[in-house]
Amino acid sequence: MKLLKDCLLYGFLDSAYLDGRDPELLCQQLCDGGVDLVQLRAKDWNQTEVSDLAKRLVPITEDAGVRLVINDYPNVAEEVGAPMAHLGQEDFFDSGYQDIKDVKPVGADLELGLSTHSPDQAKRSCDAGADYIAIGPVFATPTKPGRPGVTLDYVRWASKNIDRPWFAIGGIDLDNLNDVIAAGARRVCVVSAILLAPDVTDACRTFKERLLCASD
């Protein structure tokens, strides 16, 4: 499994985009395409449902050397043996937490990331000890309805000021990926441009090839 700093392509297994597809098969397609991380995000599922699927995804991602990230539930990540978890600003700071250690299960060797939407949030999240942060949404996206894009200015700022791994996220597709890279991003999260592609594996490979070229 790669170190977090060496990860480039962050894929998603989002319940909103399953459309009747087998999530385990979809996870395998993401892994076959070369993603470095897969986040299980199921905002409309309860914790038990998330845990049940996560248990089935762990062997798939482990066999592929891919990091499984559990959204919203650090305790589920620890329970199933996933190496990472992710929280939004509202799940962390708005809940009264100030240090990443406050939400990591006791004794857990778990890496935890936070979503950020501004430089102030990025700085605060790094100060709280986030292992990585997500920068976005760079562009408006149906994945985050009603939230305006933070624009490439935030990406440029992050490239000069963030001292740990960070991923650009939000509305990123093959048409604007070069602009995101030119703004300084070397790691990206991609949701709809992969999950809605005619061939998920091929889409992942194309994104990964572009990112590898940029990281040389």
C-alpha positions in Angstrom: 0.0 0.0 0.0 1.4 3.4 -1.0 2.2 6.1 1.5 -0.5 8.8 1.5 2.0 11.3 0.1 2.5 9.1 -3.0 -1.2 8.7 -3.7 -2.5 10.6 -6.7 -6.0 9.4 -7.7 -8.8 9.3 -5.1 -11.9 7.4 -6.3 -15.3 7.2 -4.7 -17.9 4.5 -4.2 -20.9 6.9 -3.7 -24.3 5.4 -3.0 -25.9 8.3 -4.9 -24.2 7.0 -8.1 -24.7 3.2 -7.8 -27.9 3.2 -9.9 -28.4 -0.5 -9.2 -24.8 -1.6 -9.8 -23.0 -4.1 -7.6 -20.9 -1.9 -5.2 -18.3 -4.7 -4.9 -17.9 -5.0 -8.6 -17.7 -1.3 -8.9 -15.0 -1.1 -6.3 -13.0 -3.8 -8.2 -13.3 -1.7 -11.4 -12.0 1.4 -9.5 -9.1 -0.6 -8.2 -8.4 -2.2 -11.6 -8.2 1.3 -13.1 -5.4 2.4 -10.8 -7.1 4.5 -8.0 -4.9 4.9 -4.9 -7.8 5.4 -2.6 -11.5 4.5 -2.6 -13.9 6.3 -0.3 -17.1 4.7 0.7 -19.6 7.5 0.9 -23.2 6.7 1.6 -25.0 9.7 3.0 -28.4 7.9 2.7 -27.4 4.7 4.5 -27.3 4.0 8.2 -24.1 3.0 10.1 -24.9 -0.7 10.0 -25.4 -0.6 6.2 -22.1 1.2 5.8 -20.3 -1.2 8.0 -21.7 -4.3 6.3 -20.5 -3.1 2.9 -17.2 -1.9 4.2 -16.4 -5.4 5.5 -16.9 -6.8 2.0 -14.8 -4.0 0.4 -11.7 -4.4 2.7 -10.4 -7.6 1.0 -10.9 -6.1 -2.5 -9.0 -3.0 -1.7 -6.3 -4.8 0.3 -5.7 -7.2 -2.5 -5.2 -4.3 -4.9 -3.0 -2.3 -2.5 -5.6 0.5 -2.4 -6.6 2.5 0.6 -10.2 2.2 1.7 -11.6 5.4 3.3 -14.8 5.4 5.3 -16.8 8.6 5.2 -18.4 9.9 8.4 -17.6 6.9 10.6 -14.1 6.6 12.0 -15.4 3.9 14.3 -16.5 1.8 11.4 -13.1 2.2 9.7 -11.5 0.9 12.9 -14.1 -1.9 13.2 -13.6 -3.3 9.7 -9.8 -2.7 9.4 -10.0 0.2 6.9 -6.8 2.4 7.1 -8.6 5.7 6.7 -11.6 7.8 7.5 -12.9 11.2 6.3 -15.1 13.9 7.9 -16.6 17.1 6.7 -16.2 20.4 8.5 -19.6 20.2 10.0 -18.9 16.7 11.3 -15.8 17.8 13.0 -15.6 21.4 14.1 -19.3 22.0 14.3 -19.5 19.0 16.6 -17.1 20.6 19.0 -13.9 18.7 18.1 -10.6 20.6 17.9 -8.1 17.8 17.5 -8.1 14.8 15.2 -7.2 12.6 18.1 -10.6 13.4 19.6 -12.4 11.3 16.9 -9.9 8.5 16.3 -10.8 5.4 18.2 -8.4 4.8 21.1 -5.3 2.9 20.0 -6.4 3.1 16.3 -3.7 3.4 13.7 -6.1 5.4 11.5 -5.4 8.3 9.1 -8.1 10.9 9.0 -8.9 13.6 6.5 -11.1 16.7 6.5 -13.0 18.5 3.8 -12.1 22.2 3.5 -13.7 25.0 1.5 -11.4 28.0 2.3 -7.9 28.9 3.3 -9.1 29.5 6.9 -10.6 26.1 7.1 -7.5 24.5 5.5 -5.2 26.1 8.1 -7.6 25.2 11.0 -7.8 21.6 9.8 -4.0 21.3 9.5 -3.6 22.8 13.0 -6.1 20.2 14.2 -3.8 17.4 13.0 -5.6 16.2 9.8 -3.5 13.7 8.0 -4.7 15.1 4.7 -7.3 17.7 3.5 -9.6 18.0 0.5 -9.7 21.3 -1.3 -13.0 22.2 -2.9 -15.4 22.0 -4.5 -13.1 23.5 -7.1 -16.0 23.7 -9.6 -19.8 23.5 -8.9 -20.9 19.9 -8.8 -24.1 17.9 -8.4 -22.4 15.9 -5.7 -22.5 19.0 -3.5 -25.7 20.8 -4.6 -26.0 24.5 -3.7 -22.3 24.9 -2.8 -20.5 27.2 -5.2 -17.1 26.3 -6.6 -14.2 27.7 -4.7 -12.4 28.3 -8.0 -8.8 27.5 -9.0 -7.6 30.3 -6.7 -8.0 28.1 -3.7 -6.0 25.3 -5.5 -3.2 27.8 -6.2 -3.2 28.9 -2.6 -3.1 25.3 -1.3 -0.1 24.5 -3.6 1.9 27.2 -1.9 0.7 26.9 1.7 -0.3 23.4 2.7 2.4 21.2 4.3 0.7 17.8 4.0 -1.1 15.8 1.3 -4.1 17.5 -0.2 -6.5 16.6 -2.9 -8.5 18.9 -5.2 -12.1 17.8 -5.4 -15.4 19.0 -7.0 -16.5 18.9 -10.6 -13.1 17.7 -11.9 -13.3 16.0 -15.2 -11.0 15.2 -18.1 -11.8 18.6 -19.7 -10.7 20.7 -16.8 -8.1 18.4 -15.2 -5.2 20.1 -17.0 -6.3 23.4 -15.5 -6.4 21.9 -12.0 -2.9 20.5 -12.5 -1.7 23.8 -13.9 -3.0 25.5 -10.7 -0.7 23.3 -8.6 -2.7 20.2 -7.8 -1.0 16.8 -8.0 -3.7 14.8 -6.3 -7.4 14.8 -7.2 -10.6 13.3 -6.1 -13.0 12.3 -8.9 -16.6 11.3 -8.4 -19.1 11.7 -11.3 -16.5 11.8 -14.1 -15.5 8.3 -13.2 -18.7 6.8 -11.8 -20.8 8.0 -14.7 -18.2 7.1 -17.4 -19.2 4.4 -19.9 -16.2 2.4 -18.7 -15.2 3.1 -15.1 -11.9 1.3 -15.3 -10.8 3.1 -18.5 -11.8 6.5 -17.0 -9.6 5.8 -14.0 -6.7 4.8 -16.1 -6.9 8.0 -18.2 -7.0 10.2 -15.0 -4.1 8.3 -13.5 -2.0 8.6 -16.6 -2.4 12.4 -16.7 -1.6 12.6 -13.0 1.5 10.5 -13.3 2.7 12.7 -16.2 2.2 15.8 -14.0 4.0 14.2 -11.0 7.2 13.4 -13.0 
